[in-house]
Amino acid sequence: MTSRLPVLVALLLCASAPLALAQTAPVDRREIGNQILENVPVAAPSIRAGLNRYQNVRAAGFQDWAADGGMLITTRFANTNQLHKVAAPGADRAQLTFHDEPVTGVHTLPNGDVLFSKDTGGDEWFQLFVRSADGKETQLTETGTRNGSPAWSKDGSVLVWSRTTRGSGDAEILMRDPAAPGGARVILKGEGAMSPEAVSPDGKTVLLGRYYSIRESKRWLLDVATGKLTLLNPSKDKIAYAGGRFTPDGKSVMMLSDEGSEVMRIVVLDLATGAKQFSGDRVWDVEAFTLSDDGKMLAYAVNEDGYSKLFVRDHLTRRSLPQPPIPAGVVSGLAFSPDGTKLGFSLATPTAASDAWSWSWDAPDGKLERWTASELGGLDPKALVTPELVRYPSFDKRSIPAFIYKPNLSEGRKAPVVIDIHGGPEGQSRPTFNTFSQHAVAELGAAVIIPNVRGSTGYGKTYLNLDNAEKREDSVKDIGALLDWIKTQPDLDPSRVVVSGGSYGGYMSLAVMTHYSDRMAGGIELFGISNFVSFLQNTEAYRRDLRRAEYGDERDPKMLKVFEVISPMNNVHKITKPMLVMQGWNDPRVPKSESDQIVAKLRGKGVETWYVQFKDEGHGFRKKVNNDRRREVETQFLQKVLGSAKGQ
C-alpha cells in the first residue's frame, strides 16, 4: 500500500490542478490599484454610500502601559492600524508610528523603549523594531526571516525571540547581543514551533514552549549560558499549554494548562519540587491571565459561552477583590500598570467597537475607566443589534451554540439568512462588534447566524476534538442541521440562505455548497482550503506539520483517501449556485493557488463565479481601502443572490 502513495498523491493533485478549463463566458477583469476584480459588476454608488458609516467605525486595542503611566494602543486614522499613546483616560490619541503596513505586537521594554512588529503586504514574515523615546526606529531582525514571541528579563539586559527561515519548519531562539554580527546571536537551534514565553527575573533562564497542535504543547527551561534544555512536567498524556511567566522570585512558572481538566486553568508549577497548584473555572476556559510585577495581584479572564468574565484577586492571600463591572463582551490584552495599581485591557461588545479600559481596585467600590472612545462612524448605537445566543441539535443530538443577529421585520415577513462560519478550525465566534452583521441586518434586512460548530475552542477539549482527521465532515453536518433548524423558525426564510467563511471557514463554505447546494442561494469563500493535499504541500513550511496534526497527514494512504473524498475540488460538480471568492496574493497560510484552482474549476463547470484579489494582502484584509472593496463586493453579491433589501 505504501508504495502506491506517490501515485495516489500525483493523481489527486492532478485532479485538483487549475487546468485550462472551458469557460461559459469570457472573464470580465478590472484592475483598480492593488485590487483585481473578475466578473464583478460595477457597483452602484448607493452601495458604497450605504456602507460608508459601517466602514468608518474605528477601534482601539490596548497594547501595554507606557513607561510614564500612559497607555499604548493601536488604532487606525488612515489606511492601517498604527501605534498611538494616550496620556490619561479620555485624552487625545497621539500617533507614534507612520507606516503603510499595520503595526502589531507592541510592548514597553524596561528602559522605556517600545518594541513592535510589522510585516510586508500581509506576508506574516514579521520583523521586530525598537522605537526609542526620540522617535528613532531600529530594526532588530533580519529581513526575509519570520520573527516573533519576544521576551525579556526584568532589567531588560536579556531580550530573546524566535526566528524561522523560509523552507524550514524549525525555529531558532535568538538573543540580542550588540557585539554579535547583526546585533543578535542564536542561543538554541530549536525543533518545530518553538518560542520563548518568558525570561527569568535574573535573565539566566528562558521559559520555552513548543506548539504541536491545539491539543498538545510542551514547556522547557533553557539555560541562556549553556543552551541546556530541561523539560518541565514530563508526562505521557497530551497536555495543552498557553502562555507562561516566571513568578517574581523566579522559583515558579505560571501557565494555562488543560492537564487533568476539560478546560484551560491557571497552573503554578514549583521549579524545585514539580508541585502544581491549579485555579480557575471548572466549566469554562481561562483564556488569559497576568500577574503584577511584584507578584501581589492576579487578573484573569474566563470565556463563559463566548463572553468574558474578568476577575482580579490578591495573589498572595487569594482574597477576592471588587470585580470590574464590565459590559457584556470580550476582553483581551490584560496587563498591570508598572506601579501595580491598575489593570489595563481591551473590551469589545456587540454594540461598541474595541476600546482601551482600566480597572483600579483601590477606590472604595473600584474604579472602571474608559481611556478611548472610538467612533462608530455615525452609527446610532441604540439601533445596533445584540445577538441572541441559541443552541440547536445536530445529527448526533449534540447541541451546537450559535449567535444570531436578527432584523426588525414587518408582520408576516421572513428574513433571508447569512451563515458566517469562523476560521481555525481552532477558533470561536464571539460577541464582539461585527460590522458585517450589523450592516446585513440594518441595510439588507438579513439575519446573520454565526455558529460554533464542533471543533471550535471554548467548549472543552472533548468538543474541540470532534472534527479531527476523518471526522472533518461532521462539522459540515452541523451546518446541515442548522439549515434544518432555520426551516423551523417562523421569521427566517430557508429558501434564501447564503454561507460565508474565511480560511478554514472558507473550506466550510465550499463544503457546505457541495453538500447542500440545493438549499443555498450562494456562497462566499475567502482564502479557503479547496484541496487538503495541495494545501498541506503548499502552506509555509513552518506551519505544515502543525496543520497535519489538525487535519490529518496526506502522506498516510488512509488519510489521503479521506482527503480525496472530502476536498471541495473533487466535488465541484455538486455546486450549482453562484460563488464569490476572495484572496490575498501574499497569504502564507492558505496560498493563492487554493483560490485560483477552485475558481477555474467552478467556471469550467459553468458556475457563476466572482473573484476578487488583493496584491498587497495576505491571510485576511488589514488595509481599509481593501476592506472597503471587500464589503462593497459582498454587498453586491448578497443583493444579487438574496434579493434582500431593507424592510423585507
Residue pairs with C-beta under 8 A, 6 or more apart in sequence:
1 557
2 557
4 557
5 555
5 557
5 560
8 557
8 560
8 561
8 564
9 533
9 554
9 560
12 531
12 533
12 560
12 563
12 564
12 567
12 570
13 531
13 533
13 534
13 537
15 569
15 570
16 530
16 531
16 533
16 534
16 567
16 569
16 570
16 597
17 597
18 593
18 596
18 597
18 599
18 600
18 601
19 600
19 604
20 600
21 600
21 601
21 603
21 604
21 605
22 604
23 603
23 604
24 603
24 606
27 38
27 39
27 603
28 38
28 39
28 40
29 36
29 37
29 38
30 36
30 37
30 38
30 40
31 37
32 629
33 625
34 614
34 615
34 616
34 626
35 612
35 613
35 614
35 615
35 626
35 629
36 611
36 612
36 613
36 614
36 615
37 610
37 611
37 612
37 629
37 633
38 599
38 610
38 611
38 612
38 613
39 608
39 609
39 610
39 611
40 610
40 611
40 612
40 633
40 636
41 636
43 632
43 633
43 635
43 636
47 632
47 635
47 636
47 639
48 628
48 632
50 439
50 443
50 635
51 439
51 443
51 628
51 631
51 632
51 635
52 377
53 376
53 377
53 378
53 379
54 377
54 379
54 435
54 438
54 439
54 631
55 377
55 435
55 624
55 627
55 628
55 631
56 375
56 377
56 378
57 353
57 374
57 375
57 376
57 377
57 379
57 433
57 435
58 75
58 76
58 77
58 353
58 374
58 375
58 377
59 75
59 76
59 348
59 353
59 354
59 355
59 374
59 433
60 73
60 74
60 75
60 84
60 93
60 346
60 353
60 354
60 355
60 356
60 372
60 374
61 73
61 74
61 75
61 81
61 332
61 333
61 346
61 354
61 356
62 71
62 72
62 73
62 332
62 333
62 335
62 344
62 345
62 346
62 356
62 357
62 371
63 71
63 72
63 73
63 74
63 83
63 106
63 107
63 333
64 71
64 72
64 106
64 107
64 108
64 335
64 344
65 71
65 72
65 108
65 335
65 336
65 337
65 338
65 344
66 72
66 85
66 108
66 114
67 108
67 112
67 338
68 87
69 337
69 338
69 339
70 85
70 86
70 87
70 88
70 91
71 85
71 86
71 344
71 356
71 358
71 371
72 83
72 84
72 85
72 96
72 106
72 108
72 114
73 83
73 84
73 85
73 86
73 93
73 356
73 371
73 372
74 81
74 82
74 83
74 84
74 102
74 103
74 104
74 106
75 81
75 82
75 84
75 93
75 372
75 374
76 82
76 624
77 93
77 95
78 624
79 100
79 623
79 624
79 625
80 99
80 100
80 101
80 102
80 103
80 622
80 623
80 624
81 102
81 103
81 104
81 622
82 95
82 96
82 97
82 98
82 99
82 102
82 103
83 95
83 96
83 97
83 103
83 106
83 114
83 116
83 131
84 93
84 94
84 95
84 96
85 93
85 94
85 96
86 92
86 93
86 94
86 356
86 371
86 372
87 94
88 371
89 358
89 369
89 370
89 371
90 370
90 371
90 373
91 371
93 372
96 114
96 131
96 135
97 103
97 116
97 131
97 137
99 118
101 118
101 119
101 120
101 121
102 118
102 622
102 623
103 116
103 117
103 118
104 116
104 117
104 118
104 126
105 115
105 116
105 117
105 126
105 148
105 150
106 114
106 115
106 116
107 114
107 115
107 116
107 150
108 114
108 115
109 115
109 130
109 152
109 156
109 159
110 152
110 153
110 154
110 155
110 156
111 156
112 133
113 130
113 131
113 132
113 133
114 130
114 131
115 128
115 129
115 130
115 131
115 150
116 128
116 129
116 131
117 126
117 127
117 128
117 129
117 147
117 148
118 126
118 127
118 129
119 125
119 126
119 127
119 618
120 586
121 584
121 585
121 586
121 615
121 616
121 617
121 618
122 584
122 586
122 587
122 616
122 617
122 618
122 619
122 620
122 621
122 622
123 586
123 588
123 618
124 146
124 588
124 589
124 618
124 619
125 144
125 145
125 146
125 588
126 146
126 147
126 148
127 139
127 140
127 141
127 143
127 147
128 139
128 140
128 141
128 147
128 148
128 150
128 161
129 137
129 138
129 139
129 140
130 137
130 138
130 140
131 137
132 138
140 147
140 161
140 176
140 183
140 184
141 147
141 161
141 163
141 184
142 163
142 182
144 165
144 166
145 163
145 164
145 165
145 166
146 163
146 164
146 165
146 542
147 161
147 162
147 163
147 174
148 161
148 162
148 195
149 161
149 162
149 195
149 196
149 197
150 159
150 160
150 161
150 196
151 159
151 160
151 161
151 196
151 197
151 198
151 199
151 206
151 207
152 158
152 159
152 160
152 199
153 159
153 199
153 200
153 201
153 202
153 203
154 201
154 202
154 203
154 293
155 203
157 203
158 175
158 176
158 199
158 203
158 224
159 175
159 176
160 173
160 174
160 175
160 176
160 187
160 196
160 199
160 206
160 224
161 173
161 174
161 195
161 196
162 171
162 172
162 173
162 174
162 190
162 194
162 195
162 196
163 171
163 172
163 173
163 174
164 170
164 171
164 172
164 542
166 540
166 541
167 541
168 541
168 542
169 192
169 193
169 541
169 542
169 543
169 544
169 545
170 189
170 190
170 191
170 192
170 194
170 542
171 190
171 192
171 193
171 194
171 195
171 542
172 186
172 188
172 189
172 190
173 186
173 187
173 188
173 190
173 194
173 195
173 196
173 206
173 208
173 222
174 184
174 185
174 186
174 187
175 184
175 185
175 187
175 224
176 183
176 184
177 183
177 184
177 185
187 222
187 224
187 227
188 194
188 208
188 222
188 227
188 229
190 208
190 210
191 210
192 210
192 211
192 212
192 545
193 210
193 211
193 212
193 542
193 543
193 546
194 208
194 209
194 210
195 208
195 209
195 210
195 211
196 206
196 207
196 208
196 209
197 207
197 208
197 209
197 219
197 243
197 244
197 245
197 255
198 206
198 207
198 244
198 245
198 246
198 253
199 205
199 206
199 207
199 246
200 206
200 207
200 246
200 250
201 246
201 248
201 249
201 250
202 250
203 224
204 223
204 224
204 225
205 221
205 222
205 223
205 224
205 246
205 250
206 221
206 222
206 224
207 219
207 220
207 221
207 222
207 244
207 245
207 246
207 253
208 219
208 220
208 221
208 222
208 229
209 217
209 218
209 219
209 220
209 241
209 244
210 217
210 218
210 220
211 217
211 546
212 218
212 546
212 549
213 546
213 549
213 550
214 240
214 426
214 457
214 464
214 550
215 238
215 240
215 461
215 464
215 465
215 549
216 238
216 239
216 240
216 549
217 239
217 240
217 241
217 242
218 231
218 232
218 239
218 241
219 231
219 232
219 233
219 241
219 244
219 253
219 255
220 229
220 230
220 231
220 232
221 229
221 230
221 232
221 271
222 228
222 229
223 229
223 230
232 253
232 269
232 271
233 239
233 259
233 269
233 274
233 276
235 259
237 259
239 257
239 258
239 259
240 257
240 258
240 264
240 461
241 255
241 256
241 257
242 255
242 256
242 257
242 264
243 255
243 256
243 288
243 289
244 253
244 254
244 255
245 253
245 254
245 255
245 291
246 252
246 253
246 254
247 253
247 254
247 268
247 291
247 295
248 293
248 294
248 295
249 295
251 270
251 271
251 272
252 268
252 269
252 270
252 271
253 268
253 269
253 271
254 266
254 267
254 268
254 269
254 289
254 291
255 266
255 267
255 269
256 264
256 265
256 266
256 267
256 286
256 287
256 289
257 264
257 265
257 267
257 278
258 264
258 265
258 461
259 267
259 276
259 278
260 278
261 278
261 282
262 460
262 461
262 462
263 280
263 281
263 282
263 283
263 284
263 285
263 286
263 460
263 461
264 280
264 285
264 286
264 287
265 278
265 279
265 280
265 281
265 286
266 278
266 279
266 280
266 286
266 289
266 298
266 300
267 276
267 277
267 278
268 276
268 277
268 279
269 275
269 276
270 276
280 286
280 300
280 302
281 302
281 304
283 304
284 302
284 303
284 304
284 305
284 309
284 458
285 302
285 303
285 457
285 458
286 300
286 301
286 302
286 303
287 301
287 302
287 303
287 308
288 300
288 301
288 331
288 332
288 333
288 334
289 298
289 299
289 300
289 301
289 334
290 298
290 299
290 300
290 334
290 335
290 336
290 343
291 297
291 298
291 315
291 336
292 298
292 315
292 336
292 340
293 336
293 338
293 340
294 340
295 315
295 316
296 314
296 315
296 316
296 340
297 312
297 313
297 314
297 315
297 336
297 340
297 343
298 312
298 313
298 314
298 315
299 310
299 311
299 312
299 313
299 334
299 336
299 343
300 310
300 311
300 334
301 308
301 309
301 310
301 311
301 331
301 332
301 334
301 345
302 308
302 309
302 311
303 428
303 430
303 458
305 389
305 401
305 458
306 330
306 389
306 401
306 403
306 428
306 429
306 430
306 431
306 452
306 458
307 328
307 329
307 330
307 430
307 431
308 326
308 329
308 330
308 331
308 347
310 323
310 324
310 326
310 331
310 345
310 359
311 320
311 323
312 321
312 322
312 323
312 324
312 343
312 359
312 361
313 319
313 320
313 321
314 320
314 321
321 361
321 366
322 361
322 365
322 366
323 366
324 343
324 359
324 366
324 368
325 366
325 368
326 347
326 357
326 359
326 368
327 347
327 349
327 352
328 349
328 431
329 347
329 348
329 349
329 350
329 352
329 431
329 432
330 347
330 348
330 349
330 430
330 431
330 432
331 345
331 346
331 347
332 345
332 346
332 348
332 354
333 344
333 345
333 346
334 343
334 344
334 345
335 343
335 344
335 345
336 342
336 343
336 344
337 343
337 344
337 358
341 360
341 362
342 358
342 359
342 360
343 358
343 359
343 360
344 356
344 357
344 358
344 371
345 356
345 357
345 358
345 359
346 354
346 355
346 356
346 357
347 354
347 355
347 357
348 354
348 355
348 432
348 433
349 431
349 432
349 433
350 384
350 385
350 386
350 387
350 431
350 432
350 433
350 434
351 381
351 384
351 385
351 386
351 433
352 374
352 376
352 381
352 433
353 374
353 376
353 433
354 374
354 432
354 433
355 370
355 371
355 372
355 373
355 374
356 370
356 371
356 372
357 368
357 369
357 370
357 371
358 368
358 369
358 371
359 366
359 367
359 368
359 369
360 366
360 367
360 369
361 367
379 438
383 442
384 438
385 405
385 406
385 407
385 437
385 438
385 441
385 442
386 431
387 403
387 404
387 405
387 431
387 437
387 450
388 403
388 404
388 406
389 401
389 402
389 403
389 431
390 401
390 402
390 403
390 404
391 399
391 400
391 401
391 402
392 399
392 400
392 402
392 481
392 482
392 485
393 399
393 400
393 481
393 485
394 400
394 454
394 477
394 478
394 481
395 474
395 477
395 478
395 480
395 481
396 474
398 454
398 466
400 451
400 452
400 453
400 454
400 478
400 481
400 482
401 451
401 452
401 459
402 449
402 450
402 451
402 452
402 482
403 429
403 431
403 449
403 450
404 447
404 448
404 449
404 450
405 434
405 437
405 438
405 440
405 441
405 447
405 448
405 449
405 450
406 415
406 441
406 447
406 491
407 415
407 441
407 442
407 445
407 446
407 447
409 415
409 445
409 491
409 648
410 647
413 491
413 648
414 490
414 491
414 492
414 493
415 445
415 446
415 447
415 491
415 492
415 493
415 644
415 648
416 444
416 445
416 446
416 447
416 493
416 496
416 497
416 498
416 521
416 642
416 643
416 644
416 648
417 446
417 447
417 448
417 449
417 486
417 492
417 493
417 494
417 496
417 497
417 498
418 440
418 446
418 447
418 448
418 449
418 497
418 498
418 499
418 500
418 638
419 449
419 450
419 451
419 479
419 482
419 497
419 498
419 499
419 500
419 512
420 429
420 436
420 437
420 448
420 449
420 450
420 500
420 501
420 505
421 450
421 451
421 453
421 479
421 499
421 500
421 501
421 505
421 508
421 509
421 512
422 428
422 429
422 450
422 452
422 456
422 501
422 504
422 505
423 501
423 502
423 503
423 504
423 505
423 506
424 455
424 456
424 457
424 503
424 504
424 505
425 455
425 456
425 467
425 475
425 504
425 550
426 455
426 456
426 457
426 464
426 550
427 456
427 457
427 504
428 452
428 456
428 457
428 458
429 450
429 451
429 452
429 456
430 458
434 448
434 450
435 631
436 448
436 631
436 634
437 448
437 450
439 631
439 635
440 446
440 448
440 638
441 447
441 448
442 646
443 635
443 646
444 635
444 638
444 639
444 642
444 644
444 645
444 646
445 644
445 645
445 646
445 647
445 648
446 638
446 642
446 644
447 491
447 492
449 482
449 486
451 478
451 479
451 482
452 458
452 459
453 467
453 475
453 478
453 479
453 508
454 463
454 466
454 467
454 474
454 475
454 478
455 463
455 464
455 465
455 466
455 467
455 468
455 475
456 463
456 464
457 464
466 474
466 475
467 474
467 475
468 550
468 552
469 551
469 552
469 559
469 562
470 552
470 558
470 559
470 562
472 551
472 552
472 562
472 566
473 511
473 515
473 566
475 508
476 508
476 511
476 512
476 515
479 499
479 508
479 512
479 516
480 512
480 515
480 516
483 494
483 497
483 516
483 519
486 492
486 494
486 497
487 494
494 519
495 521
496 521
496 642
496 643
496 644
497 519
497 520
497 521
498 520
498 521
498 522
498 523
498 524
498 638
498 641
498 642
499 508
499 509
499 512
499 513
499 520
499 523
499 524
500 509
500 523
500 524
500 525
500 526
500 634
501 507
501 508
501 509
501 524
501 525
501 526
501 528
502 526
502 527
502 528
502 620
503 526
503 527
503 528
503 529
503 589
503 590
503 619
503 620
504 528
504 529
505 526
505 528
506 525
506 526
506 527
506 528
506 529
506 590
507 528
507 529
507 530
507 568
508 528
509 523
509 524
509 525
509 528
510 523
510 525
510 528
510 529
510 530
510 568
510 575
510 598
511 566
511 568
512 520
512 523
513 520
513 523
513 568
513 574
513 575
513 577
513 579
514 568
514 571
514 572
514 574
514 575
515 574
517 574
517 575
517 576
517 577
518 576
520 577
521 577
521 641
521 642
522 577
522 578
522 579
522 580
522 637
522 640
522 641
522 642
523 575
523 577
523 578
523 579
523 580
524 579
524 580
524 582
524 634
524 637
525 579
525 580
525 581
525 582
525 595
525 598
526 581
526 582
526 583
527 582
527 583
527 584
527 587
527 589
527 590
527 594
527 595
527 619
527 620
528 590
528 594
528 595
528 598
529 535
529 568
529 590
529 594
530 567
530 568
530 569
530 594
530 595
530 597
530 598
531 563
531 567
531 568
531 569
531 570
531 594
531 597
532 551
532 552
532 554
532 563
532 566
532 567
533 554
533 560
533 563
533 567
534 569
534 593
534 594
534 597
535 547
535 590
535 591
535 594
536 544
536 547
536 548
536 551
536 553
536 554
537 544
537 554
538 591
538 593
538 594
539 547
539 588
539 589
539 590
539 591
540 588
540 589
543 588
543 589
548 554
552 559
552 562
552 563
553 559
554 560
554 563
564 570
568 598
569 597
569 598
569 601
572 598
572 601
572 602
572 605
572 607
573 605
575 602
575 605
575 607
576 607
577 607
577 641
578 607
578 608
578 609
578 610
578 637
578 640
578 641
579 602
579 607
579 608
579 609
579 610
580 609
580 610
580 611
580 612
580 633
580 634
580 637
581 595
581 598
581 599
581 602
581 609
581 610
581 611
581 612
582 595
582 611
582 612
582 613
582 614
582 621
582 630
582 633
583 592
583 594
583 595
583 596
583 611
583 612
583 613
583 614
584 592
584 613
584 614
584 616
584 617
584 618
584 619
584 620
584 621
585 592
585 613
585 614
585 615
585 616
585 617
586 616
586 617
586 618
587 617
587 618
587 619
588 618
588 619
589 618
589 619
590 619
592 613
595 611
595 613
599 609
599 611
602 609
603 609
610 633
610 637
612 629
612 630
612 633
614 621
614 626
614 629
616 623
616 626
617 623
617 626
621 627
621 630
638 644
639 645
